[in-house]
Amino acid sequence: MNKKLSSRVICLVIAATVLVGALTVSALNGSPYENLKNAAFNTLFVDNMSYEGELTMHINGQLQEREWVRGVHTREGTMSVSQSMDGSERLSFFNGEVRLNTTFGTTHDNNVWYNIHRVRWFNEDEWFNSLGYDMFGVEDRSATRLRFTELLIDLVVGDLKNNLTMNNQGDGMRRVSGAITESQLPEIVRVLMDMIIEETYNSAARRNRTREDYANMWDAPVRSISINRIHGNADINSDDILVYVSGGISLTIENMFGEVYTMDVAGSMRFTDIGSSVLESPIPGLLELFTYDFITETFGVAHQTVHFTLNSDGTVNENSLTTRWPSRW
């Protein structure tokens, strides 16, 4: 199991926590459920905000992973920085003209390498969708696809109607909170979990895997999962936008070799500077250096990936520029 949890994983876990929370509440108009669902979808359509979050994972009470992430999303581009418990950082930046990322892989000199690639888009819709900021792209808030998604969530909610509470915090701020156990999950969710576990277990069994094939008990395929508790909180501002989400899930897991352990995953995400966030280059002088003409003159073709390291002052080390993949050296 790769214990380095990326920022994308953090976002998915937070989103899943919000969704599971939505499965526990009333579908009455004006209820905590409607407030939470409406705010969650509204937040998907916000095209200018900053965020920061944290995700932790404990196995049998021992901290196994902690990851932080911070970033900015605007119509001009996106930027995110994540850091794992071992201190390693991953950077992603995209402004419509250049795409910058940390280069994965260990090099012989143990340097942190970055890669940059110039891109071009034919129209604004293609450019905005390329940001990957929201799941509905440039569609209107009343789009049919969005309405279908809402109805699907309502269908899964079923008879779970009274597990969430909502309290006014003042200045139009509301906090929605809730918790459930496995017995309260809709049957369709439990069957889906069982189906995924069964398919994974059978696949490993067919390959005749042994205990020696896995470094840790939690790396081995799962035989069964019991959900002890799912809980979450969400703060909604006066504009019906989520400004804070936190949640966690506690599981008891048995792997295919009969070993049992508990896993506790908790995460939080805070959204700030809504409507006023500014996208800035994370590396001084980056955009001024990597122009279309510079890359063309240096490497002959503008649309290719260039790898580089940084100087001690955080600027680009121009002597390190290469189009070769550093991890292969």
C-alpha positions as CSV (number, residue, x, y, z in Angstrom):
1,M,0.0,0.0,0.0
2,N,1.4,3.4,-1.0
3,K,1.2,5.4,2.2
4,K,2.0,8.7,0.5
5,L,-1.5,10.1,0.2
6,S,-1.8,12.6,-2.7
7,S,-3.8,15.8,-2.5
8,R,-6.3,14.2,-4.9
9,V,-6.8,11.4,-2.4
10,I,-7.4,13.9,0.3
11,C,-10.0,15.7,-1.7
12,L,-11.7,12.4,-2.5
13,V,-11.8,11.3,1.1
14,I,-13.3,14.7,2.2
15,A,-15.8,14.5,-0.6
16,A,-16.8,10.9,0.4
17,T,-17.2,12.0,4.0
18,V,-19.5,14.8,3.0
19,L,-21.5,12.4,0.8
20,V,-21.8,9.7,3.5
21,G,-23.0,12.5,5.9
22,A,-25.6,13.4,3.4
23,L,-26.9,9.8,3.5
24,T,-27.9,10.1,7.1
25,V,-30.3,13.1,7.1
26,S,-33.8,14.2,6.2
27,A,-34.9,15.0,2.7
28,L,-37.4,17.6,3.9
29,N,-37.1,21.1,2.3
30,G,-35.0,23.3,4.6
31,S,-33.7,20.3,6.6
32,P,-30.0,19.8,7.4
33,Y,-29.8,17.5,4.5
34,E,-31.1,20.0,1.9
35,N,-28.8,22.7,3.4
36,L,-25.8,20.4,3.2
37,K,-26.5,19.1,-0.2
38,N,-27.2,22.5,-1.7
39,A,-24.0,24.0,-0.2
40,A,-21.9,21.1,-1.4
41,F,-23.1,21.5,-5.0
42,N,-22.8,25.3,-4.8
43,T,-19.2,24.9,-3.7
44,L,-18.4,22.8,-6.7
45,F,-19.3,25.8,-8.9
46,V,-17.1,28.3,-7.0
47,D,-14.3,29.3,-9.4
48,N,-12.2,31.3,-7.1
49,M,-11.1,30.2,-3.6
50,S,-8.2,29.0,-1.5
51,Y,-8.1,25.9,0.6
52,E,-6.1,23.9,3.1
53,G,-6.6,20.5,4.5
54,E,-5.2,17.6,6.5
55,L,-5.6,13.9,6.4
56,T,-4.4,11.4,9.0
57,M,-4.5,7.6,9.1
58,H,-4.0,5.4,12.2
59,I,-3.6,1.7,12.2
60,N,-4.2,0.0,15.6
61,G,-3.9,3.4,17.2
62,Q,-0.5,4.2,15.7
63,L,-0.1,7.1,13.3
64,Q,0.8,5.7,9.9
65,E,0.3,8.8,7.6
66,R,-0.4,12.5,7.9
67,E,-0.6,14.7,4.9
68,W,-1.3,18.4,4.5
69,V,-2.4,20.2,1.4
70,R,-3.0,23.9,0.5
71,G,-3.9,25.4,-2.8
72,V,-5.7,28.0,-4.9
73,H,-8.3,27.6,-7.6
74,T,-9.2,30.5,-9.9
75,R,-10.4,30.9,-13.5
76,E,-6.8,31.9,-14.3
77,G,-5.4,28.5,-13.1
78,T,-4.7,26.3,-10.1
79,M,-2.0,25.6,-7.6
80,S,-1.6,23.0,-4.9
81,V,1.2,21.9,-2.5
82,S,1.0,18.8,-0.4
83,Q,3.4,17.4,2.2
84,S,3.7,14.0,3.7
85,M,4.7,13.0,7.2
86,D,8.2,12.2,5.9
87,G,8.6,15.8,4.8
88,S,8.4,15.2,1.1
89,E,6.5,17.8,-0.9
90,R,4.6,17.6,-4.1
91,L,3.8,20.7,-6.2
92,S,1.2,21.2,-9.0
93,F,0.7,24.5,-10.9
94,F,-1.3,25.2,-14.0
95,N,-2.1,28.6,-15.5
96,G,-3.4,27.8,-19.0
97,E,0.0,28.3,-20.6
98,V,2.3,26.1,-18.5
99,R,1.8,23.0,-16.4
100,L,4.3,22.5,-13.6
101,N,4.6,19.4,-11.3
102,T,7.1,17.7,-9.0
103,T,8.8,15.0,-11.0
104,F,8.2,11.6,-9.3
105,G,11.1,9.2,-8.9
106,T,14.4,9.1,-7.1
107,T,17.5,10.4,-8.8
108,H,21.1,9.5,-8.2
109,D,21.8,12.8,-6.5
110,N,18.6,12.8,-4.4
111,N,17.6,16.2,-5.8
112,V,13.9,17.3,-6.0
113,W,13.1,17.7,-9.7
114,Y,10.3,19.6,-11.3
115,N,8.9,19.3,-14.8
116,I,7.2,22.0,-16.9
117,H,5.2,21.8,-20.1
118,R,3.7,24.5,-22.3
119,V,0.1,24.0,-23.4
120,R,-2.4,25.8,-25.6
121,W,-6.2,25.7,-25.7
122,F,-8.5,26.5,-28.6
123,N,-11.4,28.0,-26.7
124,E,-12.4,29.2,-23.2
125,D,-14.6,26.2,-22.5
126,E,-11.7,23.7,-23.2
127,W,-9.4,25.8,-21.1
128,F,-11.7,26.0,-18.1
129,N,-12.6,22.3,-18.2
130,S,-8.9,21.5,-18.3
131,L,-8.5,23.0,-14.9
132,G,-10.3,20.0,-13.5
133,Y,-11.7,22.3,-10.8
134,D,-15.3,21.1,-10.7
135,M,-17.0,17.9,-11.8
136,F,-19.5,19.8,-14.0
137,G,-17.2,22.0,-16.0
138,V,-18.9,25.0,-17.5
139,E,-22.4,23.6,-17.2
140,D,-25.1,25.7,-15.6
141,R,-26.1,25.0,-12.0
142,S,-29.5,23.8,-13.3
143,A,-28.0,21.3,-15.8
144,T,-29.7,18.0,-16.3
145,R,-26.6,16.1,-15.3
146,L,-26.5,17.9,-12.0
147,R,-30.2,17.3,-11.4
148,F,-29.7,13.6,-12.1
149,T,-26.9,13.5,-9.6
150,E,-29.0,15.1,-6.9
151,L,-31.9,12.7,-7.5
152,L,-29.5,9.8,-7.3
153,I,-28.2,11.0,-3.9
154,D,-31.8,11.4,-2.7
155,L,-32.6,7.8,-3.9
156,V,-29.7,6.4,-1.9
157,V,-30.7,8.3,1.2
158,G,-33.8,6.2,1.4
159,D,-35.4,6.2,4.9
160,L,-32.5,7.8,6.7
161,K,-34.1,11.1,7.6
162,N,-33.1,12.3,11.1
163,N,-29.5,11.7,11.8
164,L,-28.1,15.2,11.1
165,T,-28.6,18.3,13.2
166,M,-28.1,21.9,12.2
167,N,-27.2,24.8,14.5
168,N,-27.0,28.5,13.8
169,Q,-23.6,29.9,14.6
170,G,-24.5,33.6,14.0
171,D,-23.9,35.9,11.0
172,G,-25.7,33.4,8.7
173,M,-23.3,30.6,9.5
174,R,-24.7,27.1,10.1
175,R,-23.1,24.0,11.3
176,V,-24.4,20.6,10.1
177,S,-23.3,17.6,12.1
178,G,-24.0,13.9,12.1
179,A,-22.8,10.4,12.8
180,I,-23.9,6.9,11.7
181,T,-22.9,3.2,12.3
182,E,-22.8,0.4,9.7
183,S,-26.3,-0.8,10.5
184,Q,-27.7,2.6,9.4
185,L,-26.1,2.4,6.0
186,P,-28.5,1.8,3.1
187,E,-28.5,-1.8,1.9
188,I,-27.3,-0.8,-1.6
189,V,-24.2,0.8,0.0
190,R,-23.4,-2.3,2.1
191,V,-23.9,-4.6,-1.0
192,L,-21.6,-2.4,-3.0
193,M,-18.9,-2.6,-0.3
194,D,-19.3,-6.4,-0.2
195,M,-19.0,-6.7,-4.0
196,I,-15.8,-4.7,-4.1
197,I,-14.2,-6.7,-1.3
198,E,-15.3,-10.0,-2.8
199,E,-13.8,-9.1,-6.2
200,T,-10.5,-8.0,-4.8
201,Y,-10.2,-11.0,-2.5
202,N,-11.0,-13.5,-5.2
203,S,-8.5,-11.8,-7.5
204,A,-5.7,-12.2,-5.0
205,A,-6.7,-15.8,-4.1
206,R,-6.5,-16.8,-7.8
207,R,-3.0,-15.5,-7.9
208,N,-2.1,-17.7,-4.9
209,R,-0.6,-14.8,-2.9
210,T,1.1,-15.7,0.4
211,R,1.6,-13.7,3.6
212,E,5.3,-13.2,2.6
213,D,4.1,-11.2,-0.4
214,Y,3.0,-8.3,1.8
215,A,5.2,-6.2,4.1
216,N,2.3,-5.2,6.5
217,M,-1.0,-6.7,7.4
218,W,-2.8,-3.8,5.9
219,D,-1.2,-4.3,2.5
220,A,-2.9,-7.7,2.1
221,P,-6.2,-8.0,0.4
222,V,-9.3,-7.5,2.6
223,R,-11.6,-10.3,3.5
224,S,-14.1,-8.2,5.5
225,I,-14.7,-4.7,6.7
226,S,-16.9,-3.5,9.6
227,I,-17.7,0.2,9.9
228,N,-17.6,1.2,13.5
229,R,-18.6,4.8,13.1
230,I,-18.8,7.6,10.5
231,H,-19.0,11.2,11.7
232,G,-18.7,14.6,10.1
233,N,-19.3,18.4,10.4
234,A,-19.8,21.0,7.8
235,D,-19.9,24.8,8.2
236,I,-22.1,26.7,5.7
237,N,-21.9,30.5,5.3
238,S,-24.6,33.0,4.5
239,D,-24.0,32.5,0.7
240,D,-24.7,28.8,1.0
241,I,-21.1,27.8,0.4
242,L,-19.1,25.2,2.4
243,V,-16.3,27.0,4.3
244,Y,-15.2,24.0,6.5
245,V,-15.7,20.3,6.4
246,S,-14.3,17.6,8.7
247,G,-15.0,14.0,9.2
248,G,-13.7,10.6,10.0
249,I,-14.4,6.9,9.7
250,S,-13.4,4.0,12.0
251,L,-13.1,0.5,10.5
252,T,-12.3,-3.0,11.7
253,I,-10.7,-4.9,8.9
254,E,-9.8,-8.6,8.5
255,N,-7.3,-9.4,5.7
256,M,-7.3,-12.6,3.7
257,F,-4.9,-14.3,6.2
258,G,-7.3,-13.8,9.1
259,E,-5.3,-10.9,10.7
260,V,-7.6,-8.2,12.2
261,Y,-6.7,-4.5,12.7
262,T,-8.5,-1.2,13.1
263,M,-8.1,1.7,10.8
264,D,-9.1,5.3,11.7
265,V,-9.1,7.9,8.9
266,A,-9.8,11.6,9.7
267,G,-9.7,14.7,7.5
268,S,-10.6,18.3,7.3
269,M,-10.7,21.0,4.6
270,R,-11.1,24.7,5.0
271,F,-12.1,27.1,2.2
272,T,-11.0,30.7,2.4
273,D,-10.6,33.9,0.3
274,I,-13.7,33.0,-1.7
275,G,-13.9,35.3,-4.6
276,S,-10.6,37.1,-3.9
277,S,-7.9,34.4,-4.2
278,V,-5.0,35.3,-6.5
279,L,-2.9,32.7,-8.4
280,E,0.8,33.3,-8.1
281,S,3.7,31.3,-9.5
282,P,5.2,29.1,-6.8
283,I,8.7,29.5,-8.2
284,P,10.2,33.0,-8.6
285,G,11.0,33.8,-12.3
286,L,9.4,30.6,-13.6
287,L,6.9,32.2,-16.0
288,E,9.4,34.8,-17.2
289,L,12.0,32.1,-18.0
290,F,9.9,29.4,-19.6
291,T,8.5,31.4,-22.5
292,Y,7.4,29.9,-25.8
293,D,10.4,31.4,-27.5
294,F,12.9,30.3,-24.9
295,I,11.8,26.6,-25.0
296,T,11.7,26.6,-28.8
297,E,15.2,28.1,-29.1
298,T,16.7,25.9,-26.4
299,F,15.1,22.5,-27.2
300,G,13.8,23.0,-30.8
301,V,10.2,22.2,-29.9
302,A,8.0,24.3,-27.7
303,H,5.5,21.6,-26.6
304,Q,7.6,19.2,-24.7
305,T,8.4,18.5,-21.0
306,V,11.5,20.2,-19.5
307,H,12.9,18.9,-16.1
308,F,14.9,21.1,-13.7
309,T,16.0,21.6,-10.1
310,L,16.1,24.7,-8.0
311,N,18.9,26.9,-6.7
312,S,19.3,27.5,-3.0
313,D,17.3,30.7,-3.3
314,G,14.3,28.9,-4.8
315,T,14.8,30.0,-8.4
316,V,15.2,27.7,-11.4
317,N,18.7,26.2,-11.8
318,E,19.2,26.9,-15.5
319,N,22.2,24.6,-15.7
320,S,20.0,21.6,-14.8
321,L,17.5,22.0,-17.7
322,T,17.0,18.7,-19.5
323,T,14.3,16.9,-21.5
324,R,15.5,13.5,-20.2
325,W,13.6,11.8,-17.4
326,P,15.7,12.3,-14.3
327,S,14.6,9.1,-12.4
328,R,16.2,7.0,-15.3
329,W,19.7,8.3,-14.8
